[in-house]
Amino acid sequence: MNGIIFLLPIALALGASFLVAFLFAVKNGQFDDLDDPPERILREE
């Protein structure tokens, strides 16, 4: 029981930090254009 009391807040904090990092990346346009850069390499000479 003591392990759950200790690990549950750590797991929730870790999950919340990953959620914040993901939302930050989405807000800054990290995932806007995933198809064009690989195709651009093939089109350039």
N, CA, C and O of each residue as an XYZ file, in Angstrom:
180
protein
N       0.822     -1.198      0.000
C       0.000      0.000      0.000
C       0.865      1.261      0.000
O       0.509      2.269     -0.610
N       1.988      1.193      0.681
C       2.864      2.364      0.722
C       3.460      2.660     -0.654
O       3.704      3.814     -1.006
N       3.687      1.600     -1.419
C       4.232      1.799     -2.766
C       3.275      2.543     -3.671
O       3.694      3.386     -4.464
N       1.990      2.237     -3.561
C       0.981      2.926     -4.376
C       0.907      4.394     -3.989
O       0.811      5.262     -4.856
N       0.950      4.671     -2.719
C       0.892      6.060     -2.252
C       2.105      6.841     -2.740
O       2.007      8.036     -3.017
N       3.230      6.178     -2.843
C       4.457      6.831     -3.295
C       4.511      6.958     -4.822
O       4.901      8.005     -5.339
N       4.124      5.910     -5.542
C       4.289      5.890     -6.987
C       3.162      6.567     -7.766
O       3.394      7.068     -8.866
N       1.975      6.590     -7.230
C       0.852      7.194     -7.956
C       1.072      8.684     -8.243
O       0.881      9.092     -9.388
N       1.458      9.507     -7.285
C       1.709     10.924     -7.625
C       2.867     11.100     -8.610
O       2.836     12.005     -9.443
N       3.883     10.245     -8.521
C       4.989     10.334     -9.471
C       4.507     10.003    -10.874
O       4.874     10.689    -11.828
N       3.691      8.966    -11.017
C       3.166      8.586    -12.324
C       2.253      9.675    -12.896
O       2.313      9.970    -14.089
N       1.425     10.260    -12.064
C       0.546     11.335    -12.527
C       1.343     12.571    -12.937
O       1.025     13.206    -13.942
N       2.358     12.911    -12.178
C       3.195     14.058    -12.527
C       3.959     13.809    -13.822
O       4.091     14.715    -14.645
N       4.457     12.609    -14.007
C       5.174     12.268    -15.236
C       4.234     12.312    -16.438
O       4.600     12.839    -17.489
N       3.049     11.772    -16.297
C       2.063     11.833    -17.377
C       1.666     13.258    -17.703
O       1.527     13.612    -18.874
N       1.482     14.074    -16.688
C       1.123     15.479    -16.911
C       2.249     16.229    -17.603
O       1.995     17.082    -18.453
N       3.500     15.919    -17.246
C       4.619     16.607    -17.892
C       4.723     16.216    -19.368
O       5.027     17.067    -20.204
N       4.476     14.937    -19.707
C       4.479     14.542    -21.108
C       3.320     15.181    -21.870
O       3.473     15.537    -23.039
N       2.183     15.329    -21.233
C       1.050     15.991    -21.877
C       1.371     17.455    -22.156
O       1.066     17.961    -23.236
N       1.980     18.136    -21.200
C       2.363     19.533    -21.392
C       3.392     19.656    -22.514
O       3.301     20.568    -23.336
N       4.366     18.753    -22.555
C       5.375     18.786    -23.614
C       4.734     18.539    -24.986
O       5.103     19.191    -25.963
N       3.793     17.618    -25.065
C       3.104     17.347    -26.322
C       2.283     18.550    -26.773
O       2.327     18.923    -27.945
N       1.546     19.152    -25.868
C       0.741     20.323    -26.223
C       1.622     21.492    -26.639
O       1.260     22.249    -27.540
N       2.768     21.648    -25.996
C       3.720     22.690    -26.373
C       4.225     22.465    -27.797
O       4.335     23.412    -28.575
N       4.533     21.214    -28.137
C       5.013     20.901    -29.482
C       3.928     21.140    -30.523
O       4.215     21.652    -31.605
N       2.702     20.782    -30.219
C       1.598     21.005    -31.152
C       1.365     22.498    -31.354
O       1.127     22.944    -32.476
N       1.431     23.268    -30.276
C       1.197     24.706    -30.357
C       2.273     25.398    -31.187
O       1.983     26.378    -31.873
N       3.506     24.909    -31.138
C       4.597     25.534    -31.861
C       4.779     24.995    -33.277
O       5.752     25.343    -33.945
N       3.865     24.158    -33.743
C       3.884     23.720    -35.130
C       4.807     22.555    -35.422
O       5.211     22.373    -36.570
N       5.146     21.778    -34.443
C       6.050     20.648    -34.644
C       5.450     19.602    -35.583
O       6.188     18.938    -36.310
N       4.136     19.445    -35.580
C       3.481     18.394    -36.349
C       2.665     18.944    -37.515
O       1.742     18.277    -37.982
N       2.982     20.140    -37.992
C       2.179     20.755    -39.047
C       2.311     20.046    -40.391
O       1.302     19.716    -41.014
N       3.522     19.811    -40.841
C       3.718     19.265    -42.174
C       4.653     18.063    -42.096
O       5.874     18.220    -42.058
N       4.080     16.872    -42.072
C       4.887     15.663    -41.958
C       5.178     15.010    -43.305
O       6.053     14.148    -43.389
N       4.460     15.405    -44.371
C       4.606     14.737    -45.662
C       5.573     15.448    -46.601
O       6.246     14.788    -47.391
N       5.661     16.758    -46.539
C       6.438     17.504    -47.518
C       7.959     17.333    -47.377
O       8.615     17.153    -48.403
N       8.558     17.375    -46.196
C      10.030     17.273    -46.128
C      10.622     16.004    -46.739
O      11.641     16.108    -47.421
N      10.054     14.815    -46.541
C      10.644     13.646    -47.227
C      10.508     13.713    -48.747
O      11.392     13.251    -49.469
N       9.415     14.279    -49.234
C       9.228     14.386    -50.673
C      10.112     15.482    -51.269
O      10.504     15.392    -52.432
N      10.426     16.499    -50.499
C      11.259     17.596    -50.981
C      12.667     17.095    -51.313
O      13.293     17.597    -52.246
N      13.164     16.130    -50.576
C      14.487     15.567    -50.861
C      14.493     14.911    -52.232
O      15.486     15.000    -52.954
N      13.406     14.257    -52.597
C      13.349     13.582    -53.888
C      13.201     14.550    -55.055
O      13.653     14.253    -56.161
N      12.576     15.699    -54.827
C      12.339     16.665    -55.910
C      13.544     17.559    -56.176
O      13.725     18.004    -57.309
N      14.376     17.837    -55.168
C      15.523     18.710    -55.371
C      16.653     17.981    -56.082
O      16.843     16.776    -55.918
N      17.393     18.739    -56.871
C      18.525     18.137    -57.583
C      19.831     18.715    -57.088
O      20.897     18.332    -57.568
